[in-house]
Amino acid sequence: MTTIEIYTKPTCGFCHMAKRLLKSKGVSFAEVNISAQPERRAEMIQRANGGSTVPQIFIGDTHVGGCTELMALERQGKLDAMLAA
Protein backbone atom coordinates (compact mmCIF):
# COMPACT_ATOMS: atom_id res chain seq x y z
CA MET A 1 0.00 0.00 0.00
CA THR A 2 1.07 3.57 -0.69
CA THR A 3 2.69 5.71 1.99
CA ILE A 4 0.49 8.59 3.12
CA GLU A 5 1.83 11.59 5.02
CA ILE A 6 -0.18 14.48 6.39
CA TYR A 7 1.24 17.62 7.99
CA THR A 8 -1.15 18.95 10.63
CA LYS A 9 -1.76 21.17 13.65
CA PRO A 10 -3.95 19.98 16.55
CA THR A 11 -6.34 22.95 16.35
CA CYS A 12 -6.97 22.66 12.60
CA GLY A 13 -10.52 21.61 11.69
CA PHE A 14 -9.53 20.85 8.10
CA CYS A 15 -6.78 18.55 9.41
CA HIS A 16 -9.33 16.65 11.47
CA MET A 17 -11.68 16.32 8.46
CA ALA A 18 -8.88 15.03 6.22
CA LYS A 19 -7.74 12.50 8.84
CA ARG A 20 -11.35 11.36 9.37
CA LEU A 21 -11.74 10.70 5.63
CA LEU A 22 -8.48 8.76 5.47
CA LYS A 23 -9.44 6.71 8.53
CA SER A 24 -12.85 5.96 6.98
CA LYS A 25 -10.95 4.48 4.02
CA GLY A 26 -9.12 2.14 6.38
CA VAL A 27 -5.68 3.43 5.46
CA SER A 28 -2.88 4.25 7.84
CA PHE A 29 -0.94 7.46 7.54
CA ALA A 30 2.03 9.20 9.09
CA GLU A 31 1.07 12.44 10.78
CA VAL A 32 3.56 15.25 11.26
CA ASN A 33 2.33 17.74 13.85
CA ILE A 34 4.16 20.94 12.93
CA SER A 35 3.13 22.54 16.23
CA ALA A 36 5.03 19.84 18.13
CA GLN A 37 7.78 19.65 15.50
CA PRO A 38 8.19 23.23 14.20
CA GLU A 39 11.49 22.31 12.55
CA ARG A 40 9.48 20.19 10.06
CA ARG A 41 7.50 23.23 8.80
CA ALA A 42 10.23 24.22 6.32
CA GLU A 43 10.29 20.63 5.03
CA MET A 44 6.50 20.76 4.53
CA ILE A 45 6.65 24.06 2.64
CA GLN A 46 9.43 22.79 0.38
CA ARG A 47 7.64 19.52 -0.37
CA ALA A 48 4.36 21.36 -0.96
CA ASN A 49 5.94 23.77 -3.46
CA GLY A 50 5.38 26.74 -1.17
CA GLY A 51 2.16 25.56 0.47
CA SER A 52 2.28 26.81 4.04
CA THR A 53 -1.21 26.03 5.33
CA VAL A 54 -2.22 22.78 6.97
CA PRO A 55 -3.05 20.14 6.20
CA GLN A 56 -0.59 19.30 3.45
CA ILE A 57 -1.23 15.77 2.22
CA PHE A 58 1.07 13.46 0.29
CA ILE A 59 0.06 10.11 -1.16
CA GLY A 60 3.21 8.36 -2.27
CA ASP A 61 5.23 10.92 -4.20
CA THR A 62 2.12 12.92 -5.12
CA HIS A 63 1.35 16.18 -3.34
CA VAL A 64 -2.43 16.12 -3.06
CA GLY A 65 -2.74 19.54 -1.43
CA GLY A 66 -5.04 20.21 1.47
CA CYS A 67 -8.36 18.97 2.76
CA THR A 68 -10.34 20.61 -0.05
CA GLU A 69 -8.28 18.81 -2.69
CA LEU A 70 -8.52 15.50 -0.83
CA MET A 71 -12.31 15.82 -0.63
CA ALA A 72 -12.46 16.71 -4.33
CA LEU A 73 -10.55 13.52 -5.21
CA GLU A 74 -13.07 11.55 -3.15
CA ARG A 75 -16.06 13.21 -4.89
CA GLN A 76 -14.49 12.53 -8.31
CA GLY A 77 -13.99 8.86 -7.43
CA LYS A 78 -10.20 9.13 -7.79
CA LEU A 79 -9.07 8.79 -4.17
CA ASP A 80 -9.47 5.01 -3.79
CA ALA A 81 -7.24 4.34 -6.80
CA MET A 82 -4.55 6.66 -5.42
CA LEU A 83 -4.68 4.98 -2.03
CA ALA A 84 -4.46 1.50 -3.56
CA ALA A 85 -1.51 2.27 -5.85
Secondary structure in CASP SS format (residue, H / E / C, confidence):
PFRMAT SS
TARGET T0000
AUTHOR 0000-0000-0000
METHOD secondary structure of the structure
MODEL  1
M C 1.00
T C 1.00
T C 1.00
I E 1.00
E E 1.00
I E 1.00
Y E 1.00
T E 1.00
K C 1.00
P C 1.00
T C 1.00
C C 1.00
G H 1.00
F H 1.00
C H 1.00
H H 1.00
M H 1.00
A H 1.00
K H 1.00
R H 1.00
L H 1.00
L H 1.00
K H 1.00
S H 1.00
K C 1.00
G C 1.00
V C 1.00
S C 1.00
F C 1.00
A E 1.00
E E 1.00
V E 1.00
N E 1.00
I C 1.00
S C 1.00
A C 1.00
Q C 1.00
P H 1.00
E H 1.00
R H 1.00
R H 1.00
A H 1.00
E H 1.00
M H 1.00
I H 1.00
Q H 1.00
R H 1.00
A C 1.00
N C 1.00
G C 1.00
G C 1.00
S C 1.00
T C 1.00
V C 1.00
P C 1.00
Q E 1.00
I E 1.00
F E 1.00
I E 1.00
G C 1.00
D C 1.00
T E 1.00
H E 1.00
V E 1.00
G E 1.00
G C 1.00
C H 1.00
T H 1.00
E H 1.00
L H 1.00
M H 1.00
A H 1.00
L H 1.00
E H 1.00
R H 1.00
Q C 1.00
G C 1.00
K C 1.00
L H 1.00
D H 1.00
A H 1.00
M H 1.00
L H 1.00
A H 1.00
A C 1.00
END
